[in-house]
Amino acid sequence: MTAAVPASAAEVQKIEQQVREVVAEALARDLSEVKLETLLMGDLGAESLDFLDIVFKLERAFDIQITRGEMERAARGTMSDEEFAPGGVISETGLARLRELMPEAASHIQPGLRPAQILSLFSVKTFVNLVLAKRQGQSV
């Protein structure tokens, strides 16, 4: 078994560009509207069905597999549902875990966040990070 080699700066830039193109195509947007920090739901009006299309296109473009519920499981880590979101609101520990997994969305990860709102935190950069992790053989 070989260790994963981190992506070079050129590889990262290429992946960033490809992810931007996939998102623009999936949401029928001009590429100029799709920047790394762009929030898919808040800025581009993406809906949950659009996320499925984006994931499908990313899987094909990068020859990776993103399993259903993988991000939610990654967000929870070893925490039970009750530890992660007691009473349907993400706990401080859960918020800290989300900030660790999604540093690009840290400013949006605030007390009162509900699990159903996690998708609203996804930016183009979130998908770039996901692709990079998958290409390096990591689970998210």
C-alpha positions as CSV (number, residue, x, y, z in Angstrom):
1,M,0.0,0.0,0.0
2,T,1.4,3.4,-0.9
3,A,0.9,6.6,0.9
4,A,-1.2,9.3,-0.7
5,V,0.8,12.1,-2.3
6,P,-0.6,15.6,-1.7
7,A,-1.7,17.4,-4.8
8,S,0.6,19.9,-6.3
9,A,-0.5,23.6,-6.6
10,A,-1.0,23.1,-10.3
11,E,-3.2,20.0,-9.7
12,V,-5.2,21.9,-7.1
13,Q,-5.8,24.7,-9.5
14,K,-6.9,22.3,-12.3
15,I,-9.3,20.6,-9.9
16,E,-10.7,24.0,-8.7
17,Q,-11.3,24.9,-12.3
18,Q,-13.0,21.6,-13.2
19,V,-15.2,21.8,-10.1
20,R,-16.2,25.3,-11.0
21,E,-17.1,24.2,-14.5
22,V,-19.1,21.2,-13.2
23,V,-21.1,23.5,-10.8
24,A,-21.7,26.1,-13.6
25,E,-22.9,23.4,-15.9
26,A,-25.1,21.7,-13.4
27,L,-26.7,25.0,-12.3
28,A,-26.8,26.5,-15.8
29,R,-24.7,29.5,-14.7
30,D,-22.0,31.4,-16.3
31,L,-18.5,30.3,-15.1
32,S,-17.8,33.9,-14.0
33,E,-20.6,33.6,-11.4
34,V,-19.0,30.4,-9.9
35,K,-16.1,31.3,-7.6
36,L,-14.5,29.1,-4.9
37,E,-16.3,31.0,-2.1
38,T,-19.7,31.0,-3.8
39,L,-22.4,29.3,-1.7
40,L,-24.3,26.9,-3.9
41,M,-27.7,27.5,-2.3
42,G,-27.4,31.1,-1.0
43,D,-25.6,32.5,-4.0
44,L,-26.5,30.3,-6.9
45,G,-30.0,29.1,-5.9
46,A,-29.1,25.4,-5.9
47,E,-31.6,22.9,-4.5
48,S,-31.0,19.5,-3.0
49,L,-31.7,17.8,-6.3
50,D,-28.9,20.0,-7.9
51,F,-26.5,18.6,-5.3
52,L,-27.2,15.1,-6.6
53,D,-26.5,16.2,-10.2
54,I,-23.2,17.9,-9.0
55,V,-22.1,14.9,-7.1
56,F,-22.8,12.6,-10.1
57,K,-20.9,14.9,-12.5
58,L,-18.0,15.1,-10.1
59,E,-17.9,11.3,-9.7
60,R,-17.7,11.0,-13.5
61,A,-15.2,13.8,-14.0
62,F,-12.8,12.6,-11.3
63,D,-13.4,8.9,-11.2
64,I,-14.3,9.0,-7.5
65,Q,-17.3,7.7,-5.5
66,I,-19.2,9.9,-3.1
67,T,-21.6,7.8,-1.2
68,R,-25.0,9.0,-0.1
69,G,-24.9,10.3,3.5
70,E,-21.1,10.4,3.5
71,M,-20.8,14.1,4.4
72,E,-23.4,13.7,7.2
73,R,-21.5,10.8,8.6
74,A,-18.3,12.7,8.4
75,A,-19.8,15.6,10.1
76,R,-21.0,13.4,13.0
77,G,-17.8,11.4,13.3
78,T,-18.2,9.1,16.3
79,M,-20.9,11.2,17.9
80,S,-24.4,9.7,18.2
81,D,-27.3,11.7,16.7
82,E,-28.1,12.9,20.2
83,E,-24.6,14.1,20.8
84,F,-24.3,15.8,17.4
85,A,-27.7,17.5,17.4
86,P,-29.6,17.2,20.7
87,G,-33.2,18.4,20.2
88,G,-32.5,18.9,16.5
89,V,-29.9,21.7,16.9
90,I,-26.2,21.0,16.3
91,S,-24.2,21.0,19.6
92,E,-21.1,23.1,20.2
93,T,-19.1,19.9,19.7
94,G,-20.9,19.3,16.4
95,L,-20.3,22.9,15.3
96,A,-16.6,22.5,16.1
97,R,-16.5,19.3,14.0
98,L,-18.2,21.1,11.1
99,R,-15.7,24.0,11.3
100,E,-12.9,21.5,11.2
101,L,-14.4,19.7,8.1
102,M,-15.5,22.8,6.3
103,P,-13.1,25.6,7.2
104,E,-14.3,27.5,4.2
105,A,-17.7,27.8,5.8
106,A,-16.5,28.5,9.4
107,S,-18.0,32.0,9.5
108,H,-21.4,30.5,8.6
109,I,-21.3,27.7,11.2
110,Q,-23.1,29.4,14.1
111,P,-25.1,28.2,17.2
112,G,-28.6,27.3,16.3
113,L,-27.7,25.5,13.1
114,R,-29.8,22.5,12.3
115,P,-28.6,19.3,10.5
116,A,-30.9,20.1,7.6
117,Q,-29.1,23.4,7.1
118,I,-25.7,21.8,6.5
119,L,-26.2,21.8,2.7
120,S,-26.6,25.6,2.8
121,L,-23.0,25.8,4.0
122,F,-21.6,24.1,0.8
123,S,-19.5,26.3,-1.4
124,V,-17.6,25.4,-4.5
125,K,-14.5,25.1,-2.3
126,T,-16.3,22.5,-0.2
127,F,-16.6,20.3,-3.3
128,V,-13.0,21.0,-4.3
129,N,-11.9,19.8,-0.8
130,L,-14.1,16.7,-1.2
131,V,-12.6,15.9,-4.5
132,L,-9.0,16.4,-3.2
133,A,-9.7,14.1,-0.3
134,K,-11.2,11.4,-2.4
135,R,-8.4,11.6,-4.9
136,Q,-5.9,11.1,-2.1
137,G,-7.8,8.0,-1.0
138,Q,-9.3,9.6,2.1
139,S,-12.8,9.4,3.3
140,V,-14.4,12.7,4.2
